[in-house]
Every structure is written in C-alpha cells, then in structure tokens.
Amino acid sequence: MQTTELSPGLVLRNYTPGKKLSDFKLIAFDMDSTLINIECVDEIADAAGRKAEVAAITEAAMRGEITDYKESLRQRVALLRGVTVAHLEQVYTQRLQLNSGAAELVTACKTAGLKVLLVSGGFTYFTDRIRDRLGIDFARSNVLEVESGANCGQLTGRMVDQPWGDICDGAEKRRTLLEVASLLGLQPSQCIAMGDGANDLPMMGVAGLSVAYHAKPKVREQAMVSIESGGLDRLLEVLHPA
C-alpha cells in the first residue's frame, strides 16, 4: 500500500491527487463524530446516569470490536428508557456542535454541484435538524420511540421500524449510498463517503473516494484519504473546488 502524507495530518493511501471536487456528484457523511462533535447516544445516556456504560459499547462498536452493530445499538437504546424529549433538546442545544469545516465543506460540495447525503446510525431527532441546518439533500437514520399516555415524552428504550428497515447499520449505510446514487443516475465511482467508525466502512468501500475523519485506526487504514488533524474542509486540499 502506497501511503503519502500530503501535508501534516492529511494522509493519502493508494490515492493520487488530481481530481476536482466537481468530478464527483454525491457525498455521503456520517453524523456522530464526523459532521458533529459528539456521539449523541452517549450524551443522551448522560441524562440517565448511564453514559459510561453506553459510551463503552459505542467505543467498542466504532472500533469494530462488536460485529453486530444492530444489537449493540439496541442494547444502548434500551438503557435510555425514561429519558425525556426535553433531555434530547438539551443535548442538541447545549452539547452538539458542528465539527470544524463542516459547513464550509458542505457549501463547497453544493457549489460544485454535488448532492449531499447524511446517513447515520444515530437518530432522526438530530439528523433532521442537521439536514435542515446545512441544507443537506437526503438523510437516513433511526427513530427513537417515545411513550404516549401517562409517560408521554419519555423514551421507551426501543426504536421504530421504518419503510426501509429497522436500524441504519453499516449494511444499510452502504445500501442507502447505492440507492441514492442509482436514483440520481450515478455510478458508485462518482461518490464520496466520509466517516469515522467501523459501521462506515461498508459505504466507504463502495465509494469512488473514501475519507476517514479523525477516525478509529481500522478506518484510517482502509480509507483513501485520512484527515487526522484539522477540520472536515481539509478534504478541499485533496479535491480542489475549481
């Protein structure tokens, strides 16, 4: 494998620079720890006093040590039972921030004519807001079930099945990227996929350009471009907008 450090903290593996951003037509982003600074499930768990327990499962899943992502997410969400929607709002307003360069990169992609996809193992409560905030074209993620009746406004500890399936895991991220590309009349080679965890590897593996952002070692090693310091917009050092 040919590895080149294009500049400090920007590593290329088996990828030769030369393409422009506009040579691609779709970019797919993971959300948690990629577009945004937190793992939302861990921060929600903090409200339930279970952050350490949930964060340990998240970390193992993102490193690829837990192979059944769906089961790991079910375990984590079960620990959120009783957390209120008001706590979700606190996570969004008080803890969640866009990562450095996120808005700039999305804007550059849209200006260059790319469509933007947000595909996340996280939750619609957050992805829908990030989609609207950044003007993202497509989004897919998981729905947290909320109690009705006496416990109205509290999480049940379960997720809601959606028309496309039950949980957005690595396989679903890959399927979604290919589905959106097909809808747009694109080949996978015209797509960029960007993430940080093991569940991003399936979609990164089919994209024409795979980008790791401050990622787990397993992901850095398999990505064509690895941004290891600085913001998301460092991708523009590899793919010039013009």
N, C-alpha and C positions, 0 to 999 in steps of 0.2 A: 504494500500500500504506500502510495506516494503522499507524504504529508508536508505541507508548506505553511509556515506562519507568515501570512500576508502582511500583517502588522501586529504589534503586541496584543495578545488576547483575541486574535482573529485567525483561526486555523482552517486550512483547506485540506481535504483528504480526497484524493483521486478526483479532483475537480480543477479544471484550468479556467481561470477568469477570461472573459472576453464577451460574454453575453450581456445584453442590456436588460433592464427590468421589463421593458415592453416586449421582449421576446417571449415572456410568459403571459398567461391570460387569466390565471386563477391562483390566489394564495390562500392557504388554509392555516389558521392559527389554532393552537391550543389556547386555553384561557389561563388557568391557575398556574402561577409561577412563570408564565410566558407573557401573555398580554398584561396580566396584573401581578401584583407583588405578593399575593397570599395564596394559600390553599384554603378555599372557602370552607370546606367541610371541617378543617381543623379549627378555624376561627368560630364557626357555629358551635362546635363541641365545647369551646372555651366557656360559652354561656351555660352549658350543662355541667361544668366542672369536670369534663372528661377529655380535655384537649390532649393530655399526654398519651392517653390510651389510643385515641383516634389518630393522632399525629404519627405514632409508631407504626400503625397499619399503613397509613398513607406513604410514609417514607419507604417502607419495605415494598409496597406496590410499585412506587415510582422507580425504585432501583431494579425492579424486575425479579425480586425475590419471592413475591407472591404471584403465581402464574394465573390464578383465577381472579381477574380484576373484578368481575361482577360480584363474586362472593365477598371479596374484600370491601367493596362499596356497600353492599347490603349490611355487612357487619358494622361498618362505620355509621351508616344512616340509622340503624336500629338504636345506636347509642344516643341519637339526637331526639329520641321520643320525649315530648313535653316541652322542648324548646319552642318559644313563641315566634311568630312572624315579626314581632317588634324587635326581637334579638337579631333576626336576619337583617332588618333595616339598620340596626346599629353596626353590624359588620360592614354593610355597604357604605354607610356614611362616614364611619369613624376609622375603619381599618383598611378598606380596599383602596388602592391607588393604581393607576396605570403605571406600568414599568416605563423606565426612561426610553424615549424614542418610539413608543408605541403609536401615538397619534401621528407623529411625523412619518413613520413607515407606512401606515395605512393610507395617509393622504398621498404619499408619493406613489403608492401602488394604484390608487384610484385615478390619479392624474395620468399615469402611464397606461391606463385602460384596462387594468386588471379588475376582476371581480374578487370580492373578499368573503371568505367563509370562516366562521367561528365554530369549531366543533370540539366539544368539551365533555369530559367525564364529570363535570360539575353540574350546576343547577340553573334552571331557567330563571329563577329569581334574580340571578346575577348576569347570566349571559344575555338575556333580553335587554337589560339596561346598557351593558357594554356595547351590544349591537347598535342600539339607538344612539348611544353617545358618540360612537366612532363612525356611524354611517355604514356599517357592515351590511353586506347584501344577503347573506344566508347565515343561519345559526341553528345548531342542534345540540341539545344537552338533556339532562334528566330533570324530571318534575318531582319535587318533594310533595308528598301527600299531607294535607292539612286537615285536622279534625273539624267536624261540624258539631252542632249541638252544644252540650254543656262545656266541652273543652275547645270550643271554637277558637281558631287562631293558634293552636298548638300543633306541632309536627307529630305525626303518628309513628314515625320511625320506619316508614315504608316509602317507596317511590311508586309513581303511577305509570302504568304501561301506556305507550304512545302508538300511533298508527304504524310507525316504522319498527317498533320492537320494545324491549323492556328497558335496557340500560345501554348507554353510549359508552362502550368499552373500546379497546384498540381495534377490534374487528369492525365495529360499527363506524369508527372514525375513518378507517380505510374505505368501507363501503360508501360512506357519505361523500368522501372526496371524489370517488369514481362516479357516483351518481350525479353529483353537481357538474362534474366535468362533462359527462355524457349529455346532460340537459343543455349545456352551453355549446355542445358540438366540439369539445376539446379532447385532445389526447392527454393521457397522464403526463407525458413528457413536457406538456405546456403548463404544468402545475408546480407550485412551490408548497412544501409542507414544513411547518415550523413548530417545534415543541421542546419539551424538557424531560419527559418521563418515558418509562418503558411502554406505556399504553399509546404513545405517539409513534412508536416505531413502525407499526403496520402501515399507516398512511404515509410516513416518510419514505418507506421502502418502495412505494409505487410512484412517487412524485418524481418529476424530472430534476428537481433540486430539493434536497433535504437539508434543513437548517436546525441545528441544536442551539438553544439559548440558555446559557448558564445551567447546563443540563447535567444529569447523572452520568457517571463515567461510561456506562453501557451505551448511552445515547450519543454522547460526544464521539465515541469511537466509530459509530456507524453512520454519522452524518457527513455529508459532503462539505458543509460549512459549519463551523462551531464558533459561536460568539461567546467567548469566555470572560470578557470584561467589557464594560460599556453598555450602551443601550441597543435596543432592537434595530434602530436605524443604521447600525453598523453594517447591516446587510447591503446598504447602498454603497459601501466601499467595494463590494464584490460585483454588484449589479448596478451600474450607473443608470440613473433615471433617464438620461437623454438617449 
